[in-house]
Amino acid sequence: MLFTLAHSPQHCDFSLLINMVAQDDALLLMQDGVLAALDSSEACDRMIQQVQSVYVLSEDLAARGLVGQISHKITLIDYTGFVALTEKHAQQTAW
C-alpha cells in the first residue's frame, strides 16, 4: 500500500500513520507532509525507525524552501517517481 501524507505531522495522528505502514508499504511525504522529513526532528526520527520506504516529493520540498534540510535516509522523488509509486502500489491511503 502507498500511504501519502499531505499534512504537517503536528496536524494529524502521525503516530497512528507510521504504525499502520507495513514492511512492504511505502510512505510519500507531499505538500505540508514534507515537514516530517526535517533532519533530526522527532517526526523524522520516529519515521525512519519504523518505516522502511520513505519518499519526499522534491517539488513540494523546494516550494517550502526546505531543500538540503531533510534526512539523507529519505528518498527524493519527482512527479514521475510519484507515478511509479502509484503503479507499484495498487492501493493508496491519503492522510
PDB file of N, CA, C and O in Angstrom:
ATOM      1  N   MET A   1       0.848  -1.172   0.000  1.00  0.00           N
ATOM      2  CA  MET A   1       0.000   0.000   0.000  1.00  0.00           C
ATOM      3  C   MET A   1       0.891   1.232   0.000  1.00  0.00           C
ATOM      4  O   MET A   1       1.973   1.229   0.588  1.00  0.00           O
ATOM      5  N   LEU A   2       0.433   2.274  -0.657  1.00  0.00           N
ATOM      6  CA  LEU A   2       1.113   3.565  -0.649  1.00  0.00           C
ATOM      7  C   LEU A   2       0.347   4.503   0.271  1.00  0.00           C
ATOM      8  O   LEU A   2      -0.837   4.769   0.064  1.00  0.00           O
ATOM      9  N   PHE A   3       1.034   4.996   1.282  1.00  0.00           N
ATOM     10  CA  PHE A   3       0.469   5.992   2.179  1.00  0.00           C
ATOM     11  C   PHE A   3       1.017   7.347   1.756  1.00  0.00           C
ATOM     12  O   PHE A   3       2.219   7.487   1.533  1.00  0.00           O
ATOM     13  N   THR A   4       0.148   8.344   1.645  1.00  0.00           N
ATOM     14  CA  THR A   4       0.596   9.697   1.335  1.00  0.00           C
ATOM     15  C   THR A   4       0.219  10.606   2.491  1.00  0.00           C
ATOM     16  O   THR A   4      -0.901  10.564   3.001  1.00  0.00           O
ATOM     17  N   LEU A   5       1.181  11.430   2.894  1.00  0.00           N
ATOM     18  CA  LEU A   5       0.948  12.378   3.968  1.00  0.00           C
ATOM     19  C   LEU A   5       1.039  13.777   3.391  1.00  0.00           C
ATOM     20  O   LEU A   5       2.102  14.191   2.927  1.00  0.00           O
ATOM     21  N   ALA A   6      -0.075  14.515   3.416  1.00  0.00           N
ATOM     22  CA  ALA A   6      -0.122  15.865   2.862  1.00  0.00           C
ATOM     23  C   ALA A   6      -0.258  16.929   3.948  1.00  0.00           C
ATOM     24  O   ALA A   6      -0.360  18.117   3.642  1.00  0.00           O
ATOM     25  N   HIS A   7      -0.260  16.516   5.201  1.00  0.00           N
ATOM     26  CA  HIS A   7      -0.421  17.451   6.320  1.00  0.00           C
ATOM     27  C   HIS A   7       0.815  17.420   7.210  1.00  0.00           C
ATOM     28  O   HIS A   7       1.525  16.416   7.265  1.00  0.00           O
ATOM     29  N   SER A   8       1.061  18.498   7.887  1.00  0.00           N
ATOM     30  CA  SER A   8       2.152  18.558   8.848  1.00  0.00           C
ATOM     31  C   SER A   8       1.960  17.451   9.885  1.00  0.00           C
ATOM     32  O   SER A   8       0.827  17.157  10.266  1.00  0.00           O
ATOM     33  N   PRO A   9       3.046  16.835  10.344  1.00  0.00           N
ATOM     34  CA  PRO A   9       2.901  15.793  11.364  1.00  0.00           C
ATOM     35  C   PRO A   9       2.274  16.307  12.655  1.00  0.00           C
ATOM     36  O   PRO A   9       1.759  15.517  13.447  1.00  0.00           O
ATOM     37  N   GLN A  10       2.311  17.618  12.880  1.00  0.00           N
ATOM     38  CA  GLN A  10       1.688  18.203  14.063  1.00  0.00           C
ATOM     39  C   GLN A  10       0.176  18.378  13.896  1.00  0.00           C
ATOM     40  O   GLN A  10      -0.520  18.658  14.872  1.00  0.00           O
ATOM     41  N   HIS A  11      -0.339  18.216  12.677  1.00  0.00           N
ATOM     42  CA  HIS A  11      -1.771  18.419  12.414  1.00  0.00           C
ATOM     43  C   HIS A  11      -2.479  17.142  11.977  1.00  0.00           C
ATOM     44  O   HIS A  11      -3.501  17.196  11.294  1.00  0.00           O
ATOM     45  N   CYS A  12      -1.937  16.000  12.370  1.00  0.00           N
ATOM     46  CA  CYS A  12      -2.591  14.720  12.077  1.00  0.00           C
ATOM     47  C   CYS A  12      -2.144  13.716  13.141  1.00  0.00           C
ATOM     48  O   CYS A  12      -1.291  14.021  13.975  1.00  0.00           O
ATOM     49  N   ASP A  13      -2.720  12.537  13.103  1.00  0.00           N
ATOM     50  CA  ASP A  13      -2.314  11.484  14.039  1.00  0.00           C
ATOM     51  C   ASP A  13      -1.120  10.758  13.417  1.00  0.00           C
ATOM     52  O   ASP A  13      -1.250   9.653  12.889  1.00  0.00           O
ATOM     53  N   PHE A  14       0.034  11.399  13.492  1.00  0.00           N
ATOM     54  CA  PHE A  14       1.241  10.897  12.849  1.00  0.00           C
ATOM     55  C   PHE A  14       1.664   9.547  13.410  1.00  0.00           C
ATOM     56  O   PHE A  14       2.106   8.676  12.661  1.00  0.00           O
ATOM     57  N   SER A  15       1.534   9.366  14.713  1.00  0.00           N
ATOM     58  CA  SER A  15       1.896   8.089  15.333  1.00  0.00           C
ATOM     59  C   SER A  15       1.065   6.946  14.770  1.00  0.00           C
ATOM     60  O   SER A  15       1.597   5.874  14.482  1.00  0.00           O
ATOM     61  N   LEU A  16      -0.223   7.165  14.611  1.00  0.00           N
ATOM     62  CA  LEU A  16      -1.087   6.141  14.037  1.00  0.00           C
ATOM     63  C   LEU A  16      -0.663   5.819  12.609  1.00  0.00           C
ATOM     64  O   LEU A  16      -0.600   4.654  12.218  1.00  0.00           O
ATOM     65  N   LEU A  17      -0.377   6.852  11.844  1.00  0.00           N
ATOM     66  CA  LEU A  17       0.038   6.641  10.454  1.00  0.00           C
ATOM     67  C   LEU A  17       1.274   5.763  10.374  1.00  0.00           C
ATOM     68  O   LEU A  17       1.266   4.759   9.662  1.00  0.00           O
ATOM     69  N   ILE A  18       2.335   6.116  11.087  1.00  0.00           N
ATOM     70  CA  ILE A  18       3.560   5.326  10.940  1.00  0.00           C
ATOM     71  C   ILE A  18       3.417   3.924  11.523  1.00  0.00           C
ATOM     72  O   ILE A  18       4.134   3.011  11.114  1.00  0.00           O
ATOM     73  N   ASN A  19       2.503   3.742  12.469  1.00  0.00           N
ATOM     74  CA  ASN A  19       2.246   2.396  12.985  1.00  0.00           C
ATOM     75  C   ASN A  19       1.471   1.543  11.993  1.00  0.00           C
ATOM     76  O   ASN A  19       1.535   0.315  12.054  1.00  0.00           O
ATOM     77  N   MET A  20       0.739   2.174  11.081  1.00  0.00           N
ATOM     78  CA  MET A  20      -0.052   1.438  10.083  1.00  0.00           C
ATOM     79  C   MET A  20       0.779   0.974   8.883  1.00  0.00           C
ATOM     80  O   MET A  20       0.397   0.029   8.194  1.00  0.00           O
ATOM     81  N   VAL A  21       1.897   1.625   8.637  1.00  0.00           N
ATOM     82  CA  VAL A  21       2.708   1.305   7.464  1.00  0.00           C
ATOM     83  C   VAL A  21       3.449  -0.010   7.702  1.00  0.00           C
ATOM     84  O   VAL A  21       4.249  -0.125   8.631  1.00  0.00           O
ATOM     85  N   ALA A  22       3.175  -0.994   6.856  1.00  0.00           N
ATOM     86  CA  ALA A  22       3.802  -2.310   6.966  1.00  0.00           C
ATOM     87  C   ALA A  22       5.133  -2.335   6.216  1.00  0.00           C
ATOM     88  O   ALA A  22       5.495  -1.369   5.544  1.00  0.00           O
ATOM     89  N   GLN A  23       5.851  -3.438   6.337  1.00  0.00           N
ATOM     90  CA  GLN A  23       7.186  -3.557   5.762  1.00  0.00           C
ATOM     91  C   GLN A  23       7.194  -3.383   4.238  1.00  0.00           C
ATOM     92  O   GLN A  23       8.125  -2.778   3.706  1.00  0.00           O
ATOM     93  N   ASP A  24       6.204  -3.885   3.537  1.00  0.00           N
ATOM     94  CA  ASP A  24       6.168  -3.790   2.071  1.00  0.00           C
ATOM     95  C   ASP A  24       5.507  -2.515   1.572  1.00  0.00           C
ATOM     96  O   ASP A  24       5.424  -2.297   0.363  1.00  0.00           O
ATOM     97  N   ASP A  25       5.037  -1.674   2.478  1.00  0.00           N
ATOM     98  CA  ASP A  25       4.363  -0.434   2.106  1.00  0.00           C
ATOM     99  C   ASP A  25       5.378   0.680   1.877  1.00  0.00           C
ATOM    100  O   ASP A  25       6.564   0.539   2.174  1.00  0.00           O
ATOM    101  N   ALA A  26       4.874   1.797   1.339  1.00  0.00           N
ATOM    102  CA  ALA A  26       5.702   2.986   1.145  1.00  0.00           C
ATOM    103  C   ALA A  26       4.954   4.191   1.705  1.00  0.00           C
ATOM    104  O   ALA A  26       3.723   4.220   1.733  1.00  0.00           O
ATOM    105  N   LEU A  27       5.715   5.175   2.147  1.00  0.00           N
ATOM    106  CA  LEU A  27       5.150   6.421   2.654  1.00  0.00           C
ATOM    107  C   LEU A  27       5.717   7.561   1.829  1.00  0.00           C
ATOM    108  O   LEU A  27       6.934   7.728   1.742  1.00  0.00           O
ATOM    109  N   LEU A  28       4.832   8.347   1.223  1.00  0.00           N
ATOM    110  CA  LEU A  28       5.230   9.510   0.433  1.00  0.00           C
ATOM    111  C   LEU A  28       4.811  10.774   1.158  1.00  0.00           C
ATOM    112  O   LEU A  28       3.638  10.958   1.481  1.00  0.00           O
ATOM    113  N   LEU A  29       5.780  11.643   1.410  1.00  0.00           N
ATOM    114  CA  LEU A  29       5.522  12.925   2.049  1.00  0.00           C
ATOM    115  C   LEU A  29       5.356  13.967   0.949  1.00  0.00           C
ATOM    116  O   LEU A  29       6.218  14.119   0.083  1.00  0.00           O
ATOM    117  N   MET A  30       4.230  14.684   0.999  1.00  0.00           N
ATOM    118  CA  MET A  30       3.943  15.693  -0.010  1.00  0.00           C
ATOM    119  C   MET A  30       3.270  16.888   0.649  1.00  0.00           C
ATOM    120  O   MET A  30       2.877  16.813   1.813  1.00  0.00           O
ATOM    121  N   GLN A  31       3.134  17.978  -0.074  1.00  0.00           N
ATOM    122  CA  GLN A  31       2.558  19.210   0.456  1.00  0.00           C
ATOM    123  C   GLN A  31       3.192  19.510   1.822  1.00  0.00           C
ATOM    124  O   GLN A  31       4.416  19.462   1.938  1.00  0.00           O
ATOM    125  N   ASP A  32       2.403  19.817   2.857  1.00  0.00           N
ATOM    126  CA  ASP A  32       2.982  20.120   4.176  1.00  0.00           C
ATOM    127  C   ASP A  32       3.524  18.873   4.884  1.00  0.00           C
ATOM    128  O   ASP A  32       4.196  18.990   5.908  1.00  0.00           O
ATOM    129  N   GLY A  33       3.243  17.702   4.353  1.00  0.00           N
ATOM    130  CA  GLY A  33       3.786  16.473   4.913  1.00  0.00           C
ATOM    131  C   GLY A  33       5.299  16.403   4.825  1.00  0.00           C
ATOM    132  O   GLY A  33       5.925  15.640   5.561  1.00  0.00           O
ATOM    133  N   VAL A  34       5.909  17.202   3.918  1.00  0.00           N
ATOM    134  CA  VAL A  34       7.364  17.203   3.793  1.00  0.00           C
ATOM    135  C   VAL A  34       8.045  17.667   5.081  1.00  0.00           C
ATOM    136  O   VAL A  34       9.231  17.405   5.284  1.00  0.00           O
ATOM    137  N   LEU A  35       7.311  18.347   5.941  1.00  0.00           N
ATOM    138  CA  LEU A  35       7.881  18.800   7.217  1.00  0.00           C
ATOM    139  C   LEU A  35       8.320  17.619   8.093  1.00  0.00           C
ATOM    140  O   LEU A  35       9.196  17.765   8.944  1.00  0.00           O
ATOM    141  N   ALA A  36       7.712  16.464   7.880  1.00  0.00           N
ATOM    142  CA  ALA A  36       8.087  15.273   8.645  1.00  0.00           C
ATOM    143  C   ALA A  36       9.487  14.792   8.288  1.00  0.00           C
ATOM    144  O   ALA A  36      10.069  13.997   9.027  1.00  0.00           O
ATOM    145  N   ALA A  37      10.038  15.255   7.177  1.00  0.00           N
ATOM    146  CA  ALA A  37      11.361  14.812   6.723  1.00  0.00           C
ATOM    147  C   ALA A  37      12.499  15.668   7.252  1.00  0.00           C
ATOM    148  O   ALA A  37      13.663  15.374   6.980  1.00  0.00           O
ATOM    149  N   LEU A  38      12.194  16.719   8.001  1.00  0.00           N
ATOM    150  CA  LEU A  38      13.249  17.597   8.503  1.00  0.00           C
ATOM    151  C   LEU A  38      14.231  16.814   9.368  1.00  0.00           C
ATOM    152  O   LEU A  38      13.845  16.166  10.341  1.00  0.00           O
ATOM    153  N   ASP A  39      15.487  16.884   8.999  1.00  0.00           N
ATOM    154  CA  ASP A  39      16.533  16.123   9.664  1.00  0.00           C
ATOM    155  C   ASP A  39      16.558  16.408  11.164  1.00  0.00           C
ATOM    156  O   ASP A  39      16.484  17.560  11.592  1.00  0.00           O
ATOM    157  N   SER A  40      16.662  15.353  11.942  1.00  0.00           N
ATOM    158  CA  SER A  40      16.754  15.394  13.409  1.00  0.00           C
ATOM    159  C   SER A  40      15.470  15.829  14.109  1.00  0.00           C
ATOM    160  O   SER A  40      15.483  16.041  15.321  1.00  0.00           O
ATOM    161  N   SER A  41      14.367  15.969  13.382  1.00  0.00           N
ATOM    162  CA  SER A  41      13.100  16.264  14.054  1.00  0.00           C
ATOM    163  C   SER A  41      12.570  14.981  14.687  1.00  0.00           C
ATOM    164  O   SER A  41      12.940  13.880  14.279  1.00  0.00           O
ATOM    165  N   GLU A  42      11.712  15.128  15.673  1.00  0.00           N
ATOM    166  CA  GLU A  42      11.126  13.956  16.333  1.00  0.00           C
ATOM    167  C   GLU A  42      10.351  13.101  15.340  1.00  0.00           C
ATOM    168  O   GLU A  42      10.449  11.874  15.357  1.00  0.00           O
ATOM    169  N   ALA A  43       9.579  13.757  14.472  1.00  0.00           N
ATOM    170  CA  ALA A  43       8.788  13.024  13.474  1.00  0.00           C
ATOM    171  C   ALA A  43       9.693  12.230  12.545  1.00  0.00           C
ATOM    172  O   ALA A  43       9.417  11.068  12.247  1.00  0.00           O
ATOM    173  N   CYS A  44      10.760  12.845  12.091  1.00  0.00           N
ATOM    174  CA  CYS A  44      11.685  12.179  11.172  1.00  0.00           C
ATOM    175  C   CYS A  44      12.358  10.992  11.845  1.00  0.00           C
ATOM    176  O   CYS A  44      12.452   9.914  11.259  1.00  0.00           O
ATOM    177  N   ASP A  45      12.818  11.183  13.055  1.00  0.00           N
ATOM    178  CA  ASP A  45      13.493  10.105  13.774  1.00  0.00           C
ATOM    179  C   ASP A  45      12.579   8.900  13.966  1.00  0.00           C
ATOM    180  O   ASP A  45      13.000   7.763  13.752  1.00  0.00           O
ATOM    181  N   ARG A  46      11.336   9.139  14.366  1.00  0.00           N
ATOM    182  CA  ARG A  46      10.384   8.033  14.566  1.00  0.00           C
ATOM    183  C   ARG A  46      10.057   7.357  13.240  1.00  0.00           C
ATOM    184  O   ARG A  46       9.973   6.131  13.161  1.00  0.00           O
ATOM    185  N   MET A  47       9.875   8.165  12.202  1.00  0.00           N
ATOM    186  CA  MET A  47       9.514   7.631  10.895  1.00  0.00           C
ATOM    187  C   MET A  47      10.625   6.733  10.348  1.00  0.00           C
ATOM    188  O   MET A  47      10.352   5.646   9.839  1.00  0.00           O
ATOM    189  N   ILE A  48      11.858   7.182  10.453  1.00  0.00           N
ATOM    190  CA  ILE A  48      12.990   6.407   9.937  1.00  0.00           C
ATOM    191  C   ILE A  48      13.149   5.093  10.695  1.00  0.00           C
ATOM    192  O   ILE A  48      13.536   4.083  10.107  1.00  0.00           O
ATOM    193  N   GLN A  49      12.859   5.097  11.980  1.00  0.00           N
ATOM    194  CA  GLN A  49      12.969   3.877  12.777  1.00  0.00           C
ATOM    195  C   GLN A  49      11.884   2.861  12.432  1.00  0.00           C
ATOM    196  O   GLN A  49      12.121   1.655  12.506  1.00  0.00           O
ATOM    197  N   GLN A  50      10.697   3.336  12.054  1.00  0.00           N
ATOM    198  CA  GLN A  50       9.557   2.439  11.885  1.00  0.00           C
ATOM    199  C   GLN A  50       9.159   2.154  10.447  1.00  0.00           C
ATOM    200  O   GLN A  50       8.526   1.132  10.184  1.00  0.00           O
ATOM    201  N   VAL A  51       9.505   3.017   9.517  1.00  0.00           N
ATOM    202  CA  VAL A  51       9.044   2.855   8.135  1.00  0.00           C
ATOM    203  C   VAL A  51      10.247   2.587   7.246  1.00  0.00           C
ATOM    204  O   VAL A  51      11.228   3.331   7.260  1.00  0.00           O
ATOM    205  N   GLN A  52      10.158   1.520   6.477  1.00  0.00           N
ATOM    206  CA  GLN A  52      11.284   1.104   5.656  1.00  0.00           C
ATOM    207  C   GLN A  52      11.449   1.956   4.388  1.00  0.00           C
ATOM    208  O   GLN A  52      12.578   2.284   4.023  1.00  0.00           O
ATOM    209  N   SER A  53      10.365   2.315   3.718  1.00  0.00           N
ATOM    210  CA  SER A  53      10.431   3.045   2.451  1.00  0.00           C
ATOM    211  C   SER A  53       9.737   4.397   2.588  1.00  0.00           C
ATOM    212  O   SER A  53       8.509   4.474   2.584  1.00  0.00           O
ATOM    213  N   VAL A  54      10.529   5.462   2.709  1.00  0.00           N
ATOM    214  CA  VAL A  54      10.001   6.820   2.860  1.00  0.00           C
ATOM    215  C   VAL A  54      10.499   7.668   1.697  1.00  0.00           C
ATOM    216  O   VAL A  54      11.688   7.672   1.378  1.00  0.00           O
ATOM    217  N   TYR A  55       9.573   8.385   1.071  1.00  0.00           N
ATOM    218  CA  TYR A  55       9.886   9.243  -0.064  1.00  0.00           C
ATOM    219  C   TYR A  55       9.348  10.642   0.213  1.00  0.00           C
ATOM    220  O   TYR A  55       8.377  10.813   0.950  1.00  0.00           O
ATOM    221  N   VAL A  56       9.989  11.638  -0.388  1.00  0.00           N
ATOM    222  CA  VAL A  56       9.515  13.008  -0.269  1.00  0.00           C
ATOM    223  C   VAL A  56       9.477  13.614  -1.664  1.00  0.00           C
ATOM    224  O   VAL A  56      10.405  13.438  -2.455  1.00  0.00           O
ATOM    225  N   LEU A  57       8.400  14.325  -1.957  1.00  0.00           N
ATOM    226  CA  LEU A  57       8.213  14.938  -3.271  1.00  0.00           C
ATOM    227  C   LEU A  57       9.081  16.191  -3.355  1.00  0.00           C
ATOM    228  O   LEU A  57       8.868  17.153  -2.616  1.00  0.00           O
ATOM    229  N   SER A  58      10.050  16.174  -4.250  1.00  0.00           N
ATOM    230  CA  SER A  58      11.050  17.242  -4.325  1.00  0.00           C
ATOM    231  C   SER A  58      10.435  18.602  -4.653  1.00  0.00           C
ATOM    232  O   SER A  58      10.908  19.620  -4.147  1.00  0.00           O
ATOM    233  N   GLU A  59       9.404  18.644  -5.477  1.00  0.00           N
ATOM    234  CA  GLU A  59       8.763  19.912  -5.824  1.00  0.00           C
ATOM    235  C   GLU A  59       8.132  20.577  -4.605  1.00  0.00           C
ATOM    236  O   GLU A  59       8.210  21.797  -4.461  1.00  0.00           O
ATOM    237  N   ASP A  60       7.510  19.796  -3.729  1.00  0.00           N
ATOM    238  CA  ASP A  60       6.900  20.355  -2.523  1.00  0.00           C
ATOM    239  C   ASP A  60       7.965  20.781  -1.520  1.00  0.00           C
ATOM    240  O   ASP A  60       7.785  21.755  -0.790  1.00  0.00           O
ATOM    241  N   LEU A  61       9.058  20.058  -1.489  1.00  0.00           N
ATOM    242  CA  LEU A  61      10.178  20.432  -0.631  1.00  0.00           C
ATOM    243  C   LEU A  61      10.765  21.775  -1.082  1.00  0.00           C
ATOM    244  O   LEU A  61      11.027  22.652  -0.259  1.00  0.00           O
ATOM    245  N   ALA A  62      10.964  21.925  -2.375  1.00  0.00           N
ATOM    246  CA  ALA A  62      11.512  23.172  -2.919  1.00  0.00           C
ATOM    247  C   ALA A  62      10.550  24.334  -2.704  1.00  0.00           C
ATOM    248  O   ALA A  62      10.984  25.446  -2.404  1.00  0.00           O
ATOM    249  N   ALA A  63       9.252  24.093  -2.853  1.00  0.00           N
ATOM    250  CA  ALA A  63       8.251  25.149  -2.688  1.00  0.00           C
ATOM    251  C   ALA A  63       8.252  25.703  -1.264  1.00  0.00           C
ATOM    252  O   ALA A  63       7.852  26.847  -1.045  1.00  0.00           O
ATOM    253  N   ARG A  64       8.695  24.908  -0.304  1.00  0.00           N
ATOM    254  CA  ARG A  64       8.727  25.337   1.095  1.00  0.00           C
ATOM    255  C   ARG A  64      10.125  25.769   1.540  1.00  0.00           C
ATOM    256  O   ARG A  64      10.343  26.061   2.716  1.00  0.00           O
ATOM    257  N   GLY A  65      11.074  25.807   0.593  1.00  0.00           N
ATOM    258  CA  GLY A  65      12.424  26.252   0.900  1.00  0.00           C
ATOM    259  C   GLY A  65      13.182  25.309   1.818  1.00  0.00           C
ATOM    260  O   GLY A  65      14.021  25.755   2.601  1.00  0.00           O
ATOM    261  N   LEU A  66      12.905  24.016   1.736  1.00  0.00           N
ATOM    262  CA  LEU A  66      13.494  23.045   2.648  1.00  0.00           C
ATOM    263  C   LEU A  66      14.533  22.124   1.999  1.00  0.00           C
ATOM    264  O   LEU A  66      14.964  21.147   2.612  1.00  0.00           O
ATOM    265  N   VAL A  67      14.934  22.433   0.766  1.00  0.00           N
ATOM    266  CA  VAL A  67      15.934  21.609   0.092  1.00  0.00           C
ATOM    267  C   VAL A  67      17.223  21.647   0.915  1.00  0.00           C
ATOM    268  O   VAL A  67      17.674  22.715   1.330  1.00  0.00           O
ATOM    269  N   GLY A  68      17.802  20.489   1.142  1.00  0.00           N
ATOM    270  CA  GLY A  68      19.030  20.399   1.916  1.00  0.00           C
ATOM    271  C   GLY A  68      18.826  20.297   3.414  1.00  0.00           C
ATOM    272  O   GLY A  68      19.796  20.217   4.167  1.00  0.00           O
ATOM    273  N   GLN A  69      17.580  20.300   3.857  1.00  0.00           N
ATOM    274  CA  GLN A  69      17.300  20.250   5.288  1.00  0.00           C
ATOM    275  C   GLN A  69      16.646  18.943   5.723  1.00  0.00           C
ATOM    276  O   GLN A  69      16.234  18.807   6.875  1.00  0.00           O
ATOM    277  N   ILE A  70      16.550  17.973   4.798  1.00  0.00           N
ATOM    278  CA  ILE A  70      15.900  16.714   5.151  1.00  0.00           C
ATOM    279  C   ILE A  70      16.931  15.625   5.414  1.00  0.00           C
ATOM    280  O   ILE A  70      18.096  15.743   5.034  1.00  0.00           O
ATOM    281  N   SER A  71      16.482  14.580   6.062  1.00  0.00           N
ATOM    282  CA  SER A  71      17.349  13.449   6.370  1.00  0.00           C
ATOM    283  C   SER A  71      17.837  12.790   5.079  1.00  0.00           C
ATOM    284  O   SER A  71      17.089  12.661   4.111  1.00  0.00           O
ATOM    285  N   HIS A  72      19.091  12.380   5.086  1.00  0.00           N
ATOM    286  CA  HIS A  72      19.649  11.678   3.928  1.00  0.00           C
ATOM    287  C   HIS A  72      19.104  10.251   3.806  1.00  0.00           C
ATOM    288  O   HIS A  72      19.372   9.571   2.816  1.00  0.00           O
ATOM    289  N   LYS A  73      18.348   9.798   4.796  1.00  0.00           N
ATOM    290  CA  LYS A  73      17.766   8.454   4.761  1.00  0.00           C
ATOM    291  C   LYS A  73      16.416   8.419   4.045  1.00  0.00           C
ATOM    292  O   LYS A  73      15.799   7.362   3.919  1.00  0.00           O
ATOM    293  N   ILE A  74      15.963   9.585   3.577  1.00  0.00           N
ATOM    294  CA  ILE A  74      14.686   9.691   2.875  1.00  0.00           C
ATOM    295  C   ILE A  74      14.968   9.935   1.393  1.00  0.00           C
ATOM    296  O   ILE A  74      15.837  10.733   1.041  1.00  0.00           O
ATOM    297  N   THR A  75      14.236   9.248   0.543  1.00  0.00           N
ATOM    298  CA  THR A  75      14.466   9.317  -0.896  1.00  0.00           C
ATOM    299  C   THR A  75      13.679  10.459  -1.530  1.00  0.00           C
ATOM    300  O   THR A  75      12.462  10.550  -1.369  1.00  0.00           O
ATOM    301  N   LEU A  76      14.381  11.324  -2.250  1.00  0.00           N
ATOM    302  CA  LEU A  76      13.733  12.396  -3.012  1.00  0.00           C
ATOM    303  C   LEU A  76      13.191  11.832  -4.315  1.00  0.00           C
ATOM    304  O   LEU A  76      13.887  11.096  -5.015  1.00  0.00           O
ATOM    305  N   ILE A  77      11.942  12.177  -4.644  1.00  0.00           N
ATOM    306  CA  ILE A  77      11.379  11.781  -5.933  1.00  0.00           C
ATOM    307  C   ILE A  77      10.662  12.976  -6.545  1.00  0.00           C
ATOM    308  O   ILE A  77      10.311  13.931  -5.852  1.00  0.00           O
ATOM    309  N   ASP A  78      10.450  12.907  -7.859  1.00  0.00           N
ATOM    310  CA  ASP A  78       9.684  13.936  -8.560  1.00  0.00           C
ATOM    311  C   ASP A  78       8.323  13.340  -8.912  1.00  0.00           C
ATOM    312  O   ASP A  78       7.983  12.250  -8.451  1.00  0.00           O
ATOM    313  N   TYR A  79       7.545  14.054  -9.730  1.00  0.00           N
ATOM    314  CA  TYR A  79       6.207  13.559 -10.074  1.00  0.00           C
ATOM    315  C   TYR A  79       6.258  12.247 -10.852  1.00  0.00           C
ATOM    316  O   TYR A  79       5.353  11.422 -10.726  1.00  0.00           O
ATOM    317  N   THR A  80       7.295  12.045 -11.648  1.00  0.00           N
ATOM    318  CA  THR A  80       7.445  10.775 -12.363  1.00  0.00           C
ATOM    319  C   THR A  80       7.633   9.637 -11.364  1.00  0.00           C
ATOM    320  O   THR A  80       7.075   8.553 -11.534  1.00  0.00           O
ATOM    321  N   GLY A  81       8.420   9.889 -10.325  1.00  0.00           N
ATOM    322  CA  GLY A  81       8.599   8.891  -9.270  1.00  0.00           C
ATOM    323  C   GLY A  81       7.319   8.628  -8.505  1.00  0.00           C
ATOM    324  O   GLY A  81       7.056   7.502  -8.084  1.00  0.00           O
ATOM    325  N   PHE A  82       6.520   9.678  -8.327  1.00  0.00           N
ATOM    326  CA  PHE A  82       5.212   9.536  -7.674  1.00  0.00           C
ATOM    327  C   PHE A  82       4.324   8.599  -8.486  1.00  0.00           C
ATOM    328  O   PHE A  82       3.670   7.716  -7.930  1.00  0.00           O
ATOM    329  N   VAL A  83       4.303   8.794  -9.796  1.00  0.00           N
ATOM    330  CA  VAL A  83       3.511   7.923 -10.669  1.00  0.00           C
ATOM    331  C   VAL A  83       4.015   6.482 -10.571  1.00  0.00           C
ATOM    332  O   VAL A  83       3.215   5.548 -10.517  1.00  0.00           O
ATOM    333  N   ALA A  84       5.329   6.302 -10.547  1.00  0.00           N
ATOM    334  CA  ALA A  84       5.894   4.953 -10.425  1.00  0.00           C
ATOM    335  C   ALA A  84       5.465   4.294  -9.116  1.00  0.00           C
ATOM    336  O   ALA A  84       5.176   3.098  -9.092  1.00  0.00           O
ATOM    337  N   LEU A  85       5.420   5.067  -8.022  1.00  0.00           N
ATOM    338  CA  LEU A  85       4.952   4.515  -6.747  1.00  0.00           C
ATOM    339  C   LEU A  85       3.491   4.090  -6.826  1.00  0.00           C
ATOM    340  O   LEU A  85       3.121   3.048  -6.285  1.00  0.00           O
ATOM    341  N   THR A  86       2.657   4.884  -7.494  1.00  0.00           N
ATOM    342  CA  THR A  86       1.236   4.519  -7.606  1.00  0.00           C
ATOM    343  C   THR A  86       1.059   3.283  -8.473  1.00  0.00           C
ATOM    344  O   THR A  86       0.132   2.502  -8.258  1.00  0.00           O
ATOM    345  N   GLU A  87       1.937   3.098  -9.450  1.00  0.00           N
ATOM    346  CA  GLU A  87       1.864   1.887 -10.279  1.00  0.00           C
ATOM    347  C   GLU A  87       2.311   0.661  -9.489  1.00  0.00           C
ATOM    348  O   GLU A  87       1.766  -0.428  -9.670  1.00  0.00           O
ATOM    349  N   LYS A  88       3.292   0.831  -8.621  1.00  0.00           N
ATOM    350  CA  LYS A  88       3.815  -0.278  -7.825  1.00  0.00           C
ATOM    351  C   LYS A  88       2.845  -0.694  -6.722  1.00  0.00           C
ATOM    352  O   LYS A  88       2.730  -1.876  -6.399  1.00  0.00           O
ATOM    353  N   HIS A  89       2.152   0.286  -6.150  1.00  0.00           N
ATOM    354  CA  HIS A  89       1.233   0.020  -5.032  1.00  0.00           C
ATOM    355  C   HIS A  89      -0.198   0.259  -5.506  1.00  0.00           C
ATOM    356  O   HIS A  89      -0.611   1.403  -5.697  1.00  0.00           O
ATOM    357  N   ALA A  90      -0.940  -0.811  -5.692  1.00  0.00           N
ATOM    358  CA  ALA A  90      -2.298  -0.720  -6.226  1.00  0.00           C
ATOM    359  C   ALA A  90      -3.251   0.015  -5.277  1.00  0.00           C
ATOM    360  O   ALA A  90      -4.190   0.675  -5.723  1.00  0.00           O
ATOM    361  N   GLN A  91      -3.009  -0.100  -3.995  1.00  0.00           N
ATOM    362  CA  GLN A  91      -3.867   0.566  -3.016  1.00  0.00           C
ATOM    363  C   GLN A  91      -3.156   1.785  -2.446  1.00  0.00           C
ATOM    364  O   GLN A  91      -1.935   1.808  -2.289  1.00  0.00           O
ATOM    365  N   GLN A  92      -3.965   2.802  -2.140  1.00  0.00           N
ATOM    366  CA  GLN A  92      -3.402   4.040  -1.588  1.00  0.00           C
ATOM    367  C   GLN A  92      -4.297   4.551  -0.466  1.00  0.00           C
ATOM    368  O   GLN A  92      -5.522   4.451  -0.529  1.00  0.00           O
ATOM    369  N   THR A  93      -3.657   5.101   0.561  1.00  0.00           N
ATOM    370  CA  THR A  93      -4.357   5.752   1.656  1.00  0.00           C
ATOM    371  C   THR A  93      -3.779   7.145   1.829  1.00  0.00           C
ATOM    372  O   THR A  93      -2.572   7.304   2.013  1.00  0.00           O
ATOM    373  N   ALA A  94      -4.628   8.142   1.771  1.00  0.00           N
ATOM    374  CA  ALA A  94      -4.189   9.540   1.897  1.00  0.00           C
ATOM    375  C   ALA A  94      -4.455  10.061   3.295  1.00  0.00           C
ATOM    376  O   ALA A  94      -5.527   9.838   3.857  1.00  0.00           O
ATOM    377  N   TRP A  95      -3.468  10.762   3.860  1.00  0.00           N
ATOM    378  CA  TRP A  95      -3.569  11.377   5.185  1.00  0.00           C
ATOM    379  C   TRP A  95      -3.443  12.851   5.055  1.00  0.00           C
ATOM    380  O   TRP A  95      -3.501  13.566   6.055  1.00  0.00           O
TER     381      TRP A  95
END
